[in-house]
Amino acid sequence: MKKIWLVGLVLANALLFSYFQWSSSWLNDPSKLQALPALHAEKITIVSAPQAAVAIAKVVPSSPPAASASCWEWSDFSGRDLQDANAALANLKLGNKLSLRPIEYNSGFWVYIPPLKDKAAVAQKVAQLKARGVEEYFVVQEAGEWLHAISLGVFKSEDKAQKYLATLKELGVNSAKTGERASKLKATIFVFKQVDEALVEQLKTLQKEFASSELKSVECR
């Protein structure tokens, strides 16, 4: 055991001696010293921690800000408008960014043509509507006070019903009226999640084709 310890000590001294010999020869060689860049003490500046942080921030590039994403809702849709909006959105291929939420109102407002005398009068009025470009309508066929009335659209607010009525008047549908609809009104809301600014602009353009609809930003859930 003592012999092993003695051999180890001799080897350690030999290594230490070699190190000092190498260091001395390296420092005494002018060519090796010239290879090192000159150290100008007068150019060295001691800075505080905040100054150092600012200097590092100027050198290290910051990461680009992440693209903002938002959530939107487009409402309310039913009947032909729902079909047309669905078809338009299908072209955007939104995948899981789009979902549908059904809603139901206890009451609403509708635009309608009052009950007509008989089926012949209904057929004549429907032909007039089609001639004026009105394709969305529903003929009430249930017995009662509204038999042979023609529904032209249902809305959750009177304001939207009045706006649609004004559009029909411009088309020459002068017999149309608005009124409160006591029965429940079912509709659909399109929900968009994590959409970028480019898609928002597309949705705003698309919304203009559905005058009675509302597109708004909502809190992401």
TORDO-966715 format. One record per residue (C-alpha): residue number from 1; residue in one letter; x, y, z. Coordinates in nm, 2 decimals. Example, Ala and Ser with C-alpha at 12.3 -4.5 7.8 and 13.67 -1.06 7.14 Angstrom:
# residues 2
<atom pos="1" code="A" X="1.23" Y="-0.45" Z="0.78"/>
<atom pos="2" code="S" X="1.37" Y="-0.11" Z="0.71"/>
This chain:
# residues 221
<atom pos="1" code="M" X="0.00" Y="0.00" Z="0.00"/>
<atom pos="2" code="K" X="0.28" Y="0.24" Z="0.09"/>
<atom pos="3" code="K" X="0.45" Y="0.15" Z="-0.24"/>
<atom pos="4" code="I" X="0.14" Y="0.24" Z="-0.44"/>
<atom pos="5" code="W" X="0.11" Y="0.57" Z="-0.25"/>
<atom pos="6" code="L" X="0.48" Y="0.65" Z="-0.31"/>
<atom pos="7" code="V" X="0.45" Y="0.58" Z="-0.69"/>
<atom pos="8" code="G" X="0.14" Y="0.81" Z="-0.71"/>
<atom pos="9" code="L" X="0.33" Y="1.09" Z="-0.53"/>
<atom pos="10" code="V" X="0.62" Y="1.06" Z="-0.77"/>
<atom pos="11" code="L" X="0.39" Y="1.07" Z="-1.08"/>
<atom pos="12" code="A" X="0.21" Y="1.38" Z="-0.94"/>
<atom pos="13" code="N" X="0.54" Y="1.56" Z="-0.89"/>
<atom pos="14" code="A" X="0.65" Y="1.47" Z="-1.24"/>
<atom pos="15" code="L" X="0.33" Y="1.61" Z="-1.39"/>
<atom pos="16" code="L" X="0.35" Y="1.93" Z="-1.19"/>
<atom pos="17" code="F" X="0.71" Y="1.98" Z="-1.30"/>
<atom pos="18" code="S" X="0.62" Y="1.93" Z="-1.66"/>
<atom pos="19" code="Y" X="0.34" Y="2.18" Z="-1.63"/>
<atom pos="20" code="F" X="0.57" Y="2.45" Z="-1.50"/>
<atom pos="21" code="Q" X="0.83" Y="2.38" Z="-1.76"/>
<atom pos="22" code="W" X="0.57" Y="2.41" Z="-2.04"/>
<atom pos="23" code="S" X="0.43" Y="2.73" Z="-1.90"/>
<atom pos="24" code="S" X="0.78" Y="2.89" Z="-1.87"/>
<atom pos="25" code="S" X="0.87" Y="2.80" Z="-2.23"/>
<atom pos="26" code="W" X="0.54" Y="2.93" Z="-2.36"/>
<atom pos="27" code="L" X="0.58" Y="3.26" Z="-2.18"/>
<atom pos="28" code="N" X="0.94" Y="3.31" Z="-2.29"/>
<atom pos="29" code="D" X="0.85" Y="3.25" Z="-2.66"/>
<atom pos="30" code="P" X="0.79" Y="3.60" Z="-2.82"/>
<atom pos="31" code="S" X="0.61" Y="3.45" Z="-3.12"/>
<atom pos="32" code="K" X="0.35" Y="3.29" Z="-2.90"/>
<atom pos="33" code="L" X="0.29" Y="3.61" Z="-2.71"/>
<atom pos="34" code="Q" X="0.25" Y="3.81" Z="-3.03"/>
<atom pos="35" code="A" X="-0.03" Y="3.58" Z="-3.14"/>
<atom pos="36" code="L" X="-0.24" Y="3.72" Z="-2.85"/>
<atom pos="37" code="P" X="-0.44" Y="4.04" Z="-2.92"/>
<atom pos="38" code="A" X="-0.32" Y="4.35" Z="-2.74"/>
<atom pos="39" code="L" X="-0.50" Y="4.43" Z="-2.42"/>
<atom pos="40" code="H" X="-0.57" Y="4.81" Z="-2.39"/>
<atom pos="41" code="A" X="-0.64" Y="4.88" Z="-2.03"/>
<atom pos="42" code="E" X="-0.75" Y="5.24" Z="-2.11"/>
<atom pos="43" code="K" X="-1.04" Y="5.11" Z="-2.32"/>
<atom pos="44" code="I" X="-1.18" Y="4.89" Z="-2.04"/>
<atom pos="45" code="T" X="-1.50" Y="5.04" Z="-1.88"/>
<atom pos="46" code="I" X="-1.67" Y="4.90" Z="-1.57"/>
<atom pos="47" code="V" X="-2.05" Y="4.92" Z="-1.60"/>
<atom pos="48" code="S" X="-2.33" Y="4.86" Z="-1.36"/>
<atom pos="49" code="A" X="-2.56" Y="4.56" Z="-1.38"/>
<atom pos="50" code="P" X="-2.85" Y="4.76" Z="-1.54"/>
<atom pos="51" code="Q" X="-2.61" Y="4.90" Z="-1.80"/>
<atom pos="52" code="A" X="-2.49" Y="4.55" Z="-1.88"/>
<atom pos="53" code="A" X="-2.84" Y="4.42" Z="-1.92"/>
<atom pos="54" code="V" X="-2.92" Y="4.70" Z="-2.17"/>
<atom pos="55" code="A" X="-2.60" Y="4.62" Z="-2.37"/>
<atom pos="56" code="I" X="-2.68" Y="4.26" Z="-2.38"/>
<atom pos="57" code="A" X="-3.04" Y="4.33" Z="-2.50"/>
<atom pos="58" code="K" X="-2.90" Y="4.53" Z="-2.79"/>
<atom pos="59" code="V" X="-2.68" Y="4.25" Z="-2.90"/>
<atom pos="60" code="V" X="-2.92" Y="3.95" Z="-2.85"/>
<atom pos="61" code="P" X="-3.21" Y="3.98" Z="-3.10"/>
<atom pos="62" code="S" X="-3.55" Y="3.96" Z="-2.93"/>
<atom pos="63" code="S" X="-3.80" Y="3.70" Z="-3.04"/>
<atom pos="64" code="P" X="-4.07" Y="3.82" Z="-3.28"/>
<atom pos="65" code="P" X="-4.41" Y="3.87" Z="-3.11"/>
<atom pos="66" code="A" X="-4.65" Y="3.59" Z="-3.15"/>
<atom pos="67" code="A" X="-4.94" Y="3.65" Z="-3.39"/>
<atom pos="68" code="S" X="-5.25" Y="3.75" Z="-3.21"/>
<atom pos="69" code="A" X="-5.56" Y="3.52" Z="-3.23"/>
<atom pos="70" code="S" X="-5.91" Y="3.60" Z="-3.13"/>
<atom pos="71" code="C" X="-6.26" Y="3.45" Z="-3.11"/>
<atom pos="72" code="W" X="-6.57" Y="3.57" Z="-3.29"/>
<atom pos="73" code="E" X="-6.94" Y="3.49" Z="-3.32"/>
<atom pos="74" code="W" X="-7.16" Y="3.53" Z="-3.63"/>
<atom pos="75" code="S" X="-7.54" Y="3.53" Z="-3.56"/>
<atom pos="76" code="D" X="-7.83" Y="3.46" Z="-3.60"/>
<atom pos="77" code="F" X="-7.91" Y="3.22" Z="-3.89"/>
<atom pos="78" code="S" X="-8.21" Y="3.01" Z="-3.99"/>
<atom pos="79" code="G" X="-8.38" Y="2.89" Z="-4.30"/>
<atom pos="80" code="R" X="-8.22" Y="2.97" Z="-4.63"/>
<atom pos="81" code="D" X="-7.96" Y="3.21" Z="-4.48"/>
<atom pos="82" code="L" X="-7.83" Y="2.93" Z="-4.26"/>
<atom pos="83" code="Q" X="-7.78" Y="2.71" Z="-4.57"/>
<atom pos="84" code="D" X="-7.61" Y="2.99" Z="-4.77"/>
<atom pos="85" code="A" X="-7.38" Y="3.09" Z="-4.48"/>
<atom pos="86" code="N" X="-7.28" Y="2.72" Z="-4.43"/>
<atom pos="87" code="A" X="-7.19" Y="2.68" Z="-4.79"/>
<atom pos="88" code="A" X="-6.98" Y="3.00" Z="-4.79"/>
<atom pos="89" code="L" X="-6.79" Y="2.90" Z="-4.48"/>
<atom pos="90" code="A" X="-6.73" Y="2.55" Z="-4.62"/>
<atom pos="91" code="N" X="-6.51" Y="2.71" Z="-4.88"/>
<atom pos="92" code="L" X="-6.28" Y="2.86" Z="-4.61"/>
<atom pos="93" code="K" X="-6.20" Y="2.51" Z="-4.47"/>
<atom pos="94" code="L" X="-6.19" Y="2.62" Z="-4.11"/>
<atom pos="95" code="G" X="-6.18" Y="2.27" Z="-3.96"/>
<atom pos="96" code="N" X="-6.19" Y="2.28" Z="-3.57"/>
<atom pos="97" code="K" X="-6.18" Y="2.66" Z="-3.57"/>
<atom pos="98" code="L" X="-6.55" Y="2.66" Z="-3.65"/>
<atom pos="99" code="S" X="-6.84" Y="2.53" Z="-3.45"/>
<atom pos="100" code="L" X="-7.22" Y="2.58" Z="-3.45"/>
<atom pos="101" code="R" X="-7.43" Y="2.67" Z="-3.14"/>
<atom pos="102" code="P" X="-7.81" Y="2.63" Z="-3.16"/>
<atom pos="103" code="I" X="-8.02" Y="2.88" Z="-2.97"/>
<atom pos="104" code="E" X="-8.39" Y="2.92" Z="-2.91"/>
<atom pos="105" code="Y" X="-8.59" Y="3.23" Z="-2.83"/>
<atom pos="106" code="N" X="-8.93" Y="3.22" Z="-2.66"/>
<atom pos="107" code="S" X="-9.06" Y="3.48" Z="-2.90"/>
<atom pos="108" code="G" X="-8.95" Y="3.68" Z="-3.20"/>
<atom pos="109" code="F" X="-9.07" Y="3.88" Z="-3.49"/>
<atom pos="110" code="W" X="-9.15" Y="3.78" Z="-3.84"/>
<atom pos="111" code="V" X="-9.21" Y="3.94" Z="-4.18"/>
<atom pos="112" code="Y" X="-9.51" Y="3.80" Z="-4.35"/>
<atom pos="113" code="I" X="-9.79" Y="3.84" Z="-4.60"/>
<atom pos="114" code="P" X="-10.13" Y="3.82" Z="-4.43"/>
<atom pos="115" code="P" X="-10.35" Y="3.51" Z="-4.49"/>
<atom pos="116" code="L" X="-10.48" Y="3.48" Z="-4.85"/>
<atom pos="117" code="K" X="-10.82" Y="3.37" Z="-4.97"/>
<atom pos="118" code="D" X="-10.73" Y="3.02" Z="-5.10"/>
<atom pos="119" code="K" X="-10.45" Y="2.81" Z="-5.25"/>
<atom pos="120" code="A" X="-10.49" Y="2.97" Z="-5.59"/>
<atom pos="121" code="A" X="-10.42" Y="3.31" Z="-5.44"/>
<atom pos="122" code="V" X="-10.12" Y="3.17" Z="-5.25"/>
<atom pos="123" code="A" X="-9.98" Y="3.03" Z="-5.58"/>
<atom pos="124" code="Q" X="-10.02" Y="3.36" Z="-5.75"/>
<atom pos="125" code="K" X="-9.85" Y="3.55" Z="-5.47"/>
<atom pos="126" code="V" X="-9.56" Y="3.30" Z="-5.46"/>
<atom pos="127" code="A" X="-9.51" Y="3.35" Z="-5.83"/>
<atom pos="128" code="Q" X="-9.49" Y="3.73" Z="-5.78"/>
<atom pos="129" code="L" X="-9.24" Y="3.68" Z="-5.50"/>
<atom pos="130" code="K" X="-9.01" Y="3.47" Z="-5.72"/>
<atom pos="131" code="A" X="-9.04" Y="3.72" Z="-6.00"/>
<atom pos="132" code="R" X="-8.91" Y="3.99" Z="-5.76"/>
<atom pos="133" code="G" X="-8.62" Y="3.77" Z="-5.65"/>
<atom pos="134" code="V" X="-8.76" Y="3.65" Z="-5.32"/>
<atom pos="135" code="E" X="-8.67" Y="3.28" Z="-5.28"/>
<atom pos="136" code="E" X="-8.71" Y="3.23" Z="-4.91"/>
<atom pos="137" code="Y" X="-9.07" Y="3.19" Z="-4.79"/>
<atom pos="138" code="F" X="-9.29" Y="2.95" Z="-4.61"/>
<atom pos="139" code="V" X="-9.66" Y="2.90" Z="-4.66"/>
<atom pos="140" code="V" X="-9.86" Y="2.84" Z="-4.34"/>
<atom pos="141" code="Q" X="-10.08" Y="2.54" Z="-4.39"/>
<atom pos="142" code="E" X="-10.20" Y="2.47" Z="-4.04"/>
<atom pos="143" code="A" X="-10.56" Y="2.54" Z="-3.97"/>
<atom pos="144" code="G" X="-10.63" Y="2.85" Z="-3.78"/>
<atom pos="145" code="E" X="-10.61" Y="3.23" Z="-3.81"/>
<atom pos="146" code="W" X="-10.28" Y="3.21" Z="-4.01"/>
<atom pos="147" code="L" X="-10.38" Y="2.96" Z="-4.27"/>
<atom pos="148" code="H" X="-10.25" Y="3.06" Z="-4.62"/>
<atom pos="149" code="A" X="-10.03" Y="3.33" Z="-4.47"/>
<atom pos="150" code="I" X="-9.67" Y="3.35" Z="-4.62"/>
<atom pos="151" code="S" X="-9.38" Y="3.38" Z="-4.38"/>
<atom pos="152" code="L" X="-9.08" Y="3.57" Z="-4.54"/>
<atom pos="153" code="G" X="-8.84" Y="3.55" Z="-4.25"/>
<atom pos="154" code="V" X="-8.82" Y="3.53" Z="-3.87"/>
<atom pos="155" code="F" X="-8.59" Y="3.75" Z="-3.65"/>
<atom pos="156" code="K" X="-8.51" Y="3.78" Z="-3.28"/>
<atom pos="157" code="S" X="-8.56" Y="4.16" Z="-3.28"/>
<atom pos="158" code="E" X="-8.81" Y="4.39" Z="-3.42"/>
<atom pos="159" code="D" X="-8.53" Y="4.61" Z="-3.56"/>
<atom pos="160" code="K" X="-8.40" Y="4.33" Z="-3.78"/>
<atom pos="161" code="A" X="-8.75" Y="4.25" Z="-3.90"/>
<atom pos="162" code="Q" X="-8.81" Y="4.61" Z="-4.00"/>
<atom pos="163" code="K" X="-8.48" Y="4.63" Z="-4.19"/>
<atom pos="164" code="Y" X="-8.57" Y="4.32" Z="-4.39"/>
<atom pos="165" code="L" X="-8.92" Y="4.46" Z="-4.45"/>
<atom pos="166" code="A" X="-8.76" Y="4.77" Z="-4.60"/>
<atom pos="167" code="T" X="-8.55" Y="4.55" Z="-4.83"/>
<atom pos="168" code="L" X="-8.87" Y="4.37" Z="-4.95"/>
<atom pos="169" code="K" X="-9.04" Y="4.71" Z="-5.01"/>
<atom pos="170" code="E" X="-8.75" Y="4.81" Z="-5.23"/>
<atom pos="171" code="L" X="-8.81" Y="4.49" Z="-5.43"/>
<atom pos="172" code="G" X="-9.18" Y="4.58" Z="-5.47"/>
<atom pos="173" code="V" X="-9.33" Y="4.34" Z="-5.21"/>
<atom pos="174" code="N" X="-9.57" Y="4.60" Z="-5.08"/>
<atom pos="175" code="S" X="-9.81" Y="4.36" Z="-4.91"/>
<atom pos="176" code="A" X="-9.55" Y="4.24" Z="-4.66"/>
<atom pos="177" code="K" X="-9.59" Y="4.33" Z="-4.29"/>
<atom pos="178" code="T" X="-9.40" Y="4.27" Z="-3.96"/>
<atom pos="179" code="G" X="-9.54" Y="4.14" Z="-3.64"/>
<atom pos="180" code="E" X="-9.45" Y="3.96" Z="-3.32"/>
<atom pos="181" code="R" X="-9.43" Y="3.58" Z="-3.34"/>
<atom pos="182" code="A" X="-9.54" Y="3.41" Z="-3.02"/>
<atom pos="183" code="S" X="-9.40" Y="3.06" Z="-3.10"/>
<atom pos="184" code="K" X="-9.04" Y="2.96" Z="-3.02"/>
<atom pos="185" code="L" X="-8.78" Y="3.07" Z="-3.27"/>
<atom pos="186" code="K" X="-8.48" Y="2.84" Z="-3.34"/>
<atom pos="187" code="A" X="-8.16" Y="2.98" Z="-3.48"/>
<atom pos="188" code="T" X="-7.79" Y="2.90" Z="-3.52"/>
<atom pos="189" code="I" X="-7.47" Y="3.09" Z="-3.42"/>
<atom pos="190" code="F" X="-7.14" Y="3.03" Z="-3.59"/>
<atom pos="191" code="V" X="-6.85" Y="3.03" Z="-3.34"/>
<atom pos="192" code="F" X="-6.49" Y="3.09" Z="-3.46"/>
<atom pos="193" code="K" X="-6.20" Y="3.01" Z="-3.22"/>
<atom pos="194" code="Q" X="-5.83" Y="3.12" Z="-3.25"/>
<atom pos="195" code="V" X="-5.86" Y="3.30" Z="-3.58"/>
<atom pos="196" code="D" X="-5.60" Y="3.54" Z="-3.72"/>
<atom pos="197" code="E" X="-5.65" Y="3.89" Z="-3.86"/>
<atom pos="198" code="A" X="-5.65" Y="3.76" Z="-4.22"/>
<atom pos="199" code="L" X="-5.95" Y="3.53" Z="-4.14"/>
<atom pos="200" code="V" X="-6.13" Y="3.81" Z="-3.95"/>
<atom pos="201" code="E" X="-6.11" Y="4.03" Z="-4.26"/>
<atom pos="202" code="Q" X="-6.26" Y="3.74" Z="-4.47"/>
<atom pos="203" code="L" X="-6.54" Y="3.70" Z="-4.22"/>
<atom pos="204" code="K" X="-6.62" Y="4.08" Z="-4.23"/>
<atom pos="205" code="T" X="-6.64" Y="4.07" Z="-4.61"/>
<atom pos="206" code="L" X="-6.87" Y="3.77" Z="-4.60"/>
<atom pos="207" code="Q" X="-7.09" Y="3.93" Z="-4.33"/>
<atom pos="208" code="K" X="-7.18" Y="4.21" Z="-4.58"/>
<atom pos="209" code="E" X="-7.37" Y="3.95" Z="-4.79"/>
<atom pos="210" code="F" X="-7.60" Y="3.88" Z="-4.49"/>
<atom pos="211" code="A" X="-7.74" Y="4.22" Z="-4.39"/>
<atom pos="212" code="S" X="-7.94" Y="4.11" Z="-4.10"/>
<atom pos="213" code="S" X="-7.66" Y="3.91" Z="-3.94"/>
<atom pos="214" code="E" X="-7.41" Y="4.03" Z="-3.67"/>
<atom pos="215" code="L" X="-7.04" Y="3.95" Z="-3.65"/>
<atom pos="216" code="K" X="-6.87" Y="4.04" Z="-3.32"/>
<atom pos="217" code="S" X="-6.56" Y="3.97" Z="-3.12"/>
<atom pos="218" code="V" X="-6.61" Y="3.76" Z="-2.80"/>
<atom pos="219" code="E" X="-6.40" Y="3.63" Z="-2.52"/>
<atom pos="220" code="C" X="-6.23" Y="3.30" Z="-2.60"/>
<atom pos="221" code="R" X="-6.35" Y="3.01" Z="-2.38"/>
